[in-house]
Amino acid sequence: MLLVGIVRRPHGLAGEVSVDVATDFPQRFTPGVRFHWSRDSDERSLDLVSARPHGDRMLLTFEGVSTAEAARELAGGELSVPESEAFPVPPGYFYSHELSGFSCVDGSGRALGTVRDLARTPAGPLLSIETTAAKEALVPFVEEMVKEIDLRSRRIVLELPEGLLDL
């Protein structure tokens, strides 16, 4: 499943919820789309009735959720879609789940570590790498440092400033 949003709180009295968007494809939030909602061990399917932008968030209404109390029950839950419904990505773009587990090497082939995650931050995407010394290192996911991504061999070639993995 691919995470696309996190339900934050009710908005108004008619069942609308405020959602943090966790996808680079906000056009995914179109009426008729079915989402998988989960929180802890609770989960269910939700059919989207309406969506509208609200600042950095989206305001969503789901079928069967028509009161503030029903909307409040969704707060804190994650909205996901099956990986098979992932939007095609443009060249040079990668879903974070695609890179997890890739080996990282420098230009000479020396092992640097393994990708844990590709995290979205306000400053831009960061590769979270478990180094060969079993520490976590955060590497900006920028062309100056990420020189090559080989999907077939699940390997990323990095060119890093001296000492970056030691921070």
Stockholm file with secondary structure:
# STOCKHOLM 1.0

chainA/1-167         MLLVGIVRRPHGLAGEVSVDVATDFPQRFTPGVRFHWSRDSDERSLDLVSARPHGDRMLLTFEGVSTAEAARELAGGELSVPESEAFPVPPGYFYSHELSGFSCVDGSGRALGTVRDLARTPAGPLLSIETTAAKEALVPFVEEMVKEIDLRSRRIVLELPEGLLDL
#=GR chainA/1-167 SS CEEEEEEEEECSSSSCEEEEECSSCGGGCCTTCEEEEEETTEEEEEEEEEEEEETTEEEEEETTCCSHHHHHTTTTCEEEECGGGCCCCCTTCCCHHHHTTCEEECTTCCEEEEEEEEECCTTCCEEEEEETTSCEEEEECSTTTEEEEETTTTEEEECCCTTGGGC
#=GC SS_cons         CEEEEEEEEECSSSSCEEEEECSSCGGGCCTTCEEEEEETTEEEEEEEEEEEEETTEEEEEETTCCSHHHHHTTTTCEEEECGGGCCCCCTTCCCHHHHTTCEEECTTCCEEEEEEEEECCTTCCEEEEEETTSCEEEEECSTTTEEEEETTTTEEEECCCTTGGGC
//
